[in-house]
Amino acid sequence: MPMKPTSTSWGGVAEWYDDLLEQSSDSYQKNVVMPNILRLIEPKKGMTILDIACGQGYFSRAYAAAGAKVIGCDISIELIEKAQAQKVAGGDVEYYVAPADSLSFIENGSVDVATITLALQNIENLAGAIAEASRALKSGGRLVFVINHPAFRIPGGSEWSWDDKKSVQFRRLDSYMSDARSKIDMTPGEKDPKKKKFTVSFHRPLQSYFKALNKAGFSVVRLEEWISHKKSQPGPRAEEEDRTRKEIPLFLCVEARKI
């Protein structure tokens, strides 16, 4: 399918995001998300996986390397171009430029597993994306998605704070139930306004995800919460910071089966 130019907020940070995933040895994607999602999906020969909002194909390539047939798509032509350039020889993977809520290249009931990894919170049409995944899946097929935990990671509405009296770190929440659209600065250290890069994130309470799944004909069969793998540098707050990392999860993973 020919690629058509598409302007998206993630297209503008394609270089940065590619470096983060491909060059960093300490990323959450590599150390937390990848091993867990491979454990849940168990990609193998004979399985067809639809990787929605696949970015530069970081997870798509891992599924293909395990033997699965993979179809990846993303709204950003810049990221899909990087995915095409990084195809692994012998891996059965193909890529398309398409929004998550309009996957016209996929036949009804043609895939075994659909994944949306750390992207659903960046997709405005939540219901449309989940409905398209349902349409593409075979009866009994699985949708697995990973998002920033919506109960603890709310752009502009949550942050780490320190209680001096109790010497404890805690997570402050200023909002949760209200849907919100936030502009995210992906280059916080950049001083030149012309070089600043932004993306858009959508906060939704948990019930919004579960309502969309129910409406699209899914039954939730698994929910997992994943914590950070990182540790603080030595210091007076290090032990407490490490404790709270284990108590407050970064990511939420949901597995749903098409009824």
C-alpha positions as CSV (number, residue, x, y, z in Angstrom):
1,M,0.0,0.0,0.0
2,P,1.5,3.4,-1.0
3,M,2.4,5.7,1.9
4,K,0.7,9.1,1.9
5,P,2.2,12.0,3.8
6,T,0.6,12.5,7.2
7,S,1.3,15.3,9.6
8,T,1.2,14.2,13.3
9,S,2.7,15.3,16.5
10,W,4.7,12.1,16.7
11,G,6.1,12.7,13.3
12,G,7.9,15.7,14.6
13,V,9.7,13.7,17.3
14,A,10.5,10.7,15.2
15,E,14.2,11.1,15.4
16,W,14.2,11.5,19.2
17,Y,11.8,8.6,19.7
18,D,13.8,6.3,17.5
19,D,17.0,7.1,19.4
20,L,15.2,6.5,22.7
21,L,14.1,3.0,21.8
22,E,16.9,1.9,19.6
23,Q,19.9,3.3,21.4
24,S,19.0,3.4,25.1
25,S,19.8,0.4,27.2
26,D,17.9,1.7,30.2
27,S,14.5,2.5,28.6
28,Y,11.2,1.4,30.1
29,Q,10.3,-0.1,26.7
30,K,13.3,-2.4,26.7
31,N,13.4,-3.4,30.4
32,V,9.8,-3.4,31.5
33,V,7.4,-3.4,28.5
34,M,9.2,-5.7,26.0
35,P,9.7,-8.7,28.3
36,N,6.2,-8.5,29.7
37,I,4.4,-8.1,26.5
38,L,6.3,-11.0,24.9
39,R,5.4,-13.1,27.9
40,L,1.7,-12.3,27.4
41,I,1.4,-12.5,23.7
42,E,3.8,-15.5,23.1
43,P,4.3,-14.7,19.4
44,K,5.1,-17.7,17.3
45,K,4.9,-19.2,13.8
46,G,1.4,-19.4,12.5
47,M,0.2,-16.4,14.5
48,T,-0.8,-13.1,12.8
49,I,-0.3,-10.0,14.9
50,L,-1.6,-6.5,14.1
51,D,0.6,-3.9,15.8
52,I,-1.5,-0.7,15.9
53,A,0.4,2.6,16.3
54,C,3.6,0.6,15.9
55,G,5.9,3.6,15.6
56,Q,9.2,2.6,14.2
57,G,8.5,-1.1,14.5
58,Y,10.3,-1.7,17.8
59,F,7.8,-4.3,19.0
60,S,6.8,-5.4,15.6
61,R,10.3,-6.6,14.9
62,A,10.4,-8.6,18.1
63,Y,7.1,-10.4,17.2
64,A,8.4,-11.2,13.7
65,A,11.7,-12.4,15.1
66,A,9.7,-14.9,17.2
67,G,8.1,-16.3,14.0
68,A,4.8,-14.4,13.8
69,K,3.4,-12.7,10.8
70,V,3.2,-9.0,11.7
71,I,1.2,-6.1,10.2
72,G,2.3,-2.8,11.7
73,C,0.6,0.6,11.1
74,D,1.1,4.1,12.4
75,I,-0.3,7.5,11.5
76,S,3.2,9.0,11.2
77,I,4.8,8.5,7.9
78,E,8.2,9.5,9.5
79,L,8.0,6.6,11.9
80,I,6.8,4.1,9.3
81,E,9.7,5.1,7.1
82,K,12.1,4.3,10.0
83,A,10.2,1.0,10.5
84,Q,10.7,0.1,6.8
85,A,14.4,0.9,7.0
86,Q,14.9,-1.3,10.1
87,K,13.2,-4.4,8.8
88,V,15.0,-7.6,9.9
89,A,15.9,-10.0,7.0
90,G,13.7,-13.0,7.1
91,G,11.1,-11.4,9.4
92,D,7.5,-11.5,8.1
93,V,6.4,-8.0,8.7
94,E,4.7,-5.3,6.6
95,Y,3.9,-1.7,7.4
96,Y,1.2,0.8,6.5
97,V,0.5,4.4,7.2
98,A,-2.9,4.6,8.7
99,P,-4.7,6.1,11.8
100,A,-5.7,3.6,14.4
101,D,-9.4,4.1,13.8
102,S,-9.4,3.5,10.1
103,L,-7.5,0.3,9.1
104,S,-8.9,-0.2,5.6
105,F,-6.1,-2.5,4.6
106,I,-7.1,-5.2,7.1
107,E,-9.8,-7.7,6.3
108,N,-12.5,-8.5,8.9
109,G,-11.6,-11.3,11.3
110,S,-8.1,-11.8,9.8
111,V,-5.7,-11.5,12.8
112,D,-5.1,-13.5,16.0
113,V,-3.8,-10.7,18.2
114,A,-3.9,-6.9,18.1
115,T,-1.6,-4.8,20.2
116,I,-1.5,-1.1,21.0
117,T,1.6,-0.5,23.0
118,L,2.1,2.9,24.8
119,A,0.0,4.6,22.2
120,L,-3.6,4.4,23.1
121,Q,-3.2,7.5,25.4
122,N,-2.1,9.4,22.3
123,I,-5.1,8.4,20.2
124,E,-8.0,10.8,20.3
125,N,-10.6,8.4,19.0
126,L,-10.4,5.7,21.7
127,A,-13.7,4.0,20.8
128,G,-12.8,4.0,17.1
129,A,-9.4,2.5,17.6
130,I,-10.8,-0.3,19.8
131,A,-13.6,-1.0,17.4
132,E,-11.2,-1.3,14.5
133,A,-9.1,-3.8,16.5
134,S,-12.3,-5.8,17.2
135,R,-13.2,-5.8,13.5
136,A,-9.8,-7.0,12.5
137,L,-9.6,-9.8,15.1
138,K,-10.9,-13.4,14.6
139,S,-13.6,-14.6,17.0
140,G,-11.8,-15.3,20.2
141,G,-8.8,-13.2,19.2
142,R,-7.0,-11.0,21.7
143,L,-6.4,-7.3,22.1
144,V,-3.5,-6.5,24.3
145,F,-2.8,-2.8,25.1
146,V,-0.3,-1.1,27.4
147,I,-0.8,2.5,28.6
148,N,0.7,4.9,31.1
149,H,-1.2,4.0,34.3
150,P,-4.2,6.4,34.2
151,A,-4.7,6.3,37.9
152,F,-1.2,7.6,38.7
153,R,0.3,9.2,35.6
154,I,-2.0,12.1,34.7
155,P,-0.4,14.8,32.6
156,G,-0.6,18.1,34.6
157,G,-2.6,16.3,37.3
158,S,-0.1,14.2,39.2
159,E,3.4,14.4,40.5
160,W,5.8,13.0,43.0
161,S,6.0,14.9,46.3
162,W,7.9,14.6,49.6
163,D,6.5,14.7,53.1
164,D,9.2,16.2,55.3
165,K,7.5,15.3,58.6
166,K,7.1,11.6,57.7
167,S,10.1,11.4,55.4
168,V,8.0,9.6,52.8
169,Q,7.6,10.1,49.1
170,F,4.0,10.1,47.8
171,R,2.1,10.5,44.6
172,R,0.0,13.6,44.5
173,L,-3.2,13.5,42.3
174,D,-5.1,16.6,41.5
175,S,-7.6,15.1,39.1
176,Y,-8.6,11.7,37.7
177,M,-12.3,11.4,36.6
178,S,-12.2,14.2,34.0
179,D,-11.1,13.5,30.5
180,A,-8.2,15.8,29.5
181,R,-6.1,16.7,26.5
182,S,-2.6,17.8,27.3
183,K,0.3,19.2,25.2
184,I,3.5,17.3,26.2
185,D,6.9,18.9,25.9
186,M,9.2,16.1,24.6
187,T,12.3,18.4,24.8
188,P,12.1,19.9,28.3
189,G,15.8,20.9,28.3
190,E,15.7,22.7,25.0
191,K,15.9,26.5,25.3
192,D,15.4,27.4,21.7
193,P,11.6,27.7,21.0
194,K,12.1,26.8,17.4
195,K,13.6,23.4,18.4
196,K,11.0,22.5,20.9
197,K,9.0,19.4,20.1
198,F,5.5,18.5,21.4
199,T,3.1,15.6,21.3
200,V,-0.5,15.3,22.5
201,S,-1.7,13.0,25.3
202,F,-5.3,12.1,26.4
203,H,-6.1,11.2,30.0
204,R,-9.1,9.1,30.6
205,P,-10.3,7.3,33.7
206,L,-10.3,3.5,33.7
207,Q,-14.0,3.3,33.1
208,S,-13.6,4.9,29.7
209,Y,-11.3,2.1,28.5
210,F,-13.6,-0.6,29.9
211,K,-16.7,1.0,28.4
212,A,-15.1,1.1,25.0
213,L,-14.0,-2.5,25.3
214,N,-17.5,-3.6,26.3
215,K,-19.1,-1.7,23.4
216,A,-16.7,-3.2,20.9
217,G,-17.5,-6.8,22.0
218,F,-14.6,-7.5,24.2
219,S,-14.3,-9.4,27.5
220,V,-11.4,-8.4,29.7
221,V,-9.4,-11.5,30.7
222,R,-6.3,-10.0,32.3
223,L,-5.1,-6.8,33.9
224,E,-1.5,-6.3,35.1
225,E,0.3,-3.3,36.6
226,W,4.0,-2.9,35.9
227,I,6.5,-1.0,38.0
228,S,9.7,0.8,37.2
229,H,13.0,-1.2,36.9
230,K,15.1,1.8,37.9
231,K,16.9,2.6,41.2
232,S,17.8,5.9,42.7
233,Q,21.4,7.1,43.1
234,P,22.8,6.9,46.7
235,G,21.4,9.6,48.8
236,P,19.1,10.3,51.8
237,R,15.9,9.7,49.9
238,A,17.1,6.8,47.8
239,E,15.6,4.0,49.9
240,E,12.2,5.7,50.1
241,E,12.2,6.5,46.3
242,D,13.0,2.9,45.5
243,R,10.2,1.7,47.8
244,T,7.6,3.9,46.2
245,R,8.7,2.8,42.7
246,K,7.6,-0.7,43.7
247,E,4.3,0.6,45.1
248,I,3.1,3.0,42.4
249,P,3.0,1.3,39.0
250,L,4.0,3.1,35.8
251,F,2.0,1.1,33.3
252,L,-1.3,-0.7,33.0
253,C,-1.7,-3.7,30.7
254,V,-5.1,-5.0,29.7
255,E,-5.8,-8.2,27.7
256,A,-9.3,-8.5,26.2
257,R,-10.8,-11.3,24.2
258,K,-13.2,-10.8,21.3
259,I,-16.5,-12.5,22.2
